[in-house]
Structure formats: C-alpha cells, structure tokens
C-alpha cells in the first residue's frame, strides 16, 4: 500500500484577524476538508477555488495551499509569519526540494 503525504503548506487567516501565517495542514481522504491543529475545517461541497473553511464549532478561516504561480489577493503586500513547525518544510519548498 502506498503511503500518501497529505500534508500541505498553506496560508491561513482566521476570521476577524489581520494575522496571516503559513503552517502545515492535512487534506482529508475525500479532499473536502483540511485537518489543522486537531480540528476539521470543511471547505464545503463546491470547494473548487473556495478558500473559506468552517470548523464544527462554526468558526471560519481562510486556508489556501501555497502555489508558486499564484498568491491570494488577501495575502499580497502583507507580512506573513511562518509557524515554527512549518519552517523546515517551507525552506524545502522555497529551495524547490520538497517532493510532491
């Protein structure tokens, strides 16, 4: 059985916050949700291009996986923090050494 790495680096911004950071999220097997800090963040059924996610408590945040060809508009020109646990993976991503 092939072991699939479902971890992604993503831009994250919680609702009503100006803090934007890069951290590691994990996609679910069906691809409809992300798992982040032990919580499930649902993207909804029409998730293509959808960045607004909701957890089971009703809290919302924007989650967008890093992409070399596109930076979300809400991220541009703002200071972005890199979470400590994502730093090594982010460095590999910057160096284009992160295996797909």
C-alpha positions as CSV (number, residue, x, y, z in Angstrom):
1,X,0.0,0.0,0.0
2,X,1.4,3.4,-1.0
3,X,1.8,5.9,1.8
4,X,0.4,9.3,0.7
5,X,1.7,12.5,2.1
6,X,-1.4,14.7,2.6
7,X,0.4,17.5,4.4
8,X,0.5,20.8,2.6
9,X,1.9,24.2,3.4
10,X,-0.9,26.8,3.4
11,X,-1.7,30.4,4.0
12,X,-4.1,30.7,7.0
13,X,-6.0,33.6,8.2
14,X,-8.7,33.3,10.9
15,X,-11.9,35.4,10.5
16,X,-11.7,38.9,12.1
17,X,-7.9,38.7,12.2
18,X,-5.2,40.5,10.4
19,X,-2.6,37.8,11.2
20,X,-1.6,35.7,8.2
21,X,0.7,32.8,8.6
22,X,2.0,29.8,6.8
23,X,1.5,26.4,8.5
24,X,1.0,22.8,7.7
25,X,-2.5,21.5,7.0
26,X,-3.5,17.9,6.1
27,X,-6.1,17.2,3.5
28,X,-8.7,14.6,4.2
29,X,-9.0,11.5,2.0
30,X,-12.1,12.8,0.2
31,X,-10.5,16.3,-0.2
32,X,-13.5,18.2,1.2
33,X,-11.7,19.3,4.3
34,X,-8.4,20.2,5.9
35,X,-7.3,19.0,9.3
36,X,-5.5,21.7,11.2
37,X,-4.4,21.7,14.9
38,X,-6.6,18.7,15.6
39,X,-9.8,20.3,14.1
40,X,-11.5,19.6,10.8
41,X,-12.0,22.6,8.6
42,X,-14.7,21.9,5.9
43,X,-14.4,23.6,2.5
44,X,-18.0,22.7,1.5
45,X,-19.1,20.6,-1.4
46,X,-18.4,23.2,-4.1
47,X,-14.9,23.6,-2.8
48,X,-13.0,24.4,-6.1
49,X,-11.5,27.8,-5.7
50,X,-13.1,28.1,-2.2
51,X,-10.8,29.3,0.5
52,X,-13.2,30.0,3.3
53,X,-13.4,27.0,5.6
54,X,-15.7,26.3,8.7
55,X,-15.0,24.1,11.6
56,X,-17.5,22.1,13.7
57,X,-17.9,25.0,16.1
58,X,-18.8,27.4,13.4
59,X,-15.5,29.3,13.4
60,X,-14.2,30.3,9.9
61,X,-10.8,30.9,8.4
62,X,-9.3,31.1,5.0
63,X,-6.9,28.3,4.0
64,X,-5.1,28.3,0.7
65,X,-2.3,25.9,-0.1
66,X,0.9,27.5,-1.3
67,X,1.3,27.8,-5.1
68,X,4.3,29.0,-6.9
69,X,2.1,30.6,-9.6
70,X,-0.5,32.4,-7.5
71,X,-0.6,34.3,-4.3
72,X,-4.1,35.0,-3.0
73,X,-5.1,38.7,-3.1
74,X,-5.8,38.9,0.6
75,X,-2.2,37.8,1.3
76,X,-0.4,40.1,-1.1
77,X,1.7,43.0,0.4
78,X,1.1,41.9,4.0
79,X,3.6,40.5,6.4
80,X,3.3,36.7,6.7
81,X,4.5,34.7,9.7
82,X,5.9,31.2,9.3
83,X,4.8,28.8,12.0
84,X,7.8,27.1,13.8
85,X,6.7,23.6,12.9
86,X,6.4,24.6,9.2
87,X,9.8,26.3,8.9
88,X,11.7,23.2,7.7
89,X,9.1,22.2,5.1
90,X,8.8,25.9,4.0
91,X,12.6,26.1,3.5
92,X,12.5,23.0,1.4
93,X,9.6,24.4,-0.6
94,X,11.5,27.6,-1.3
95,X,14.5,25.7,-2.4
96,X,12.2,23.6,-4.7
97,X,13.4,20.4,-2.9
98,X,10.0,19.4,-1.4
99,X,8.9,16.2,-3.0
100,X,5.4,16.2,-4.5
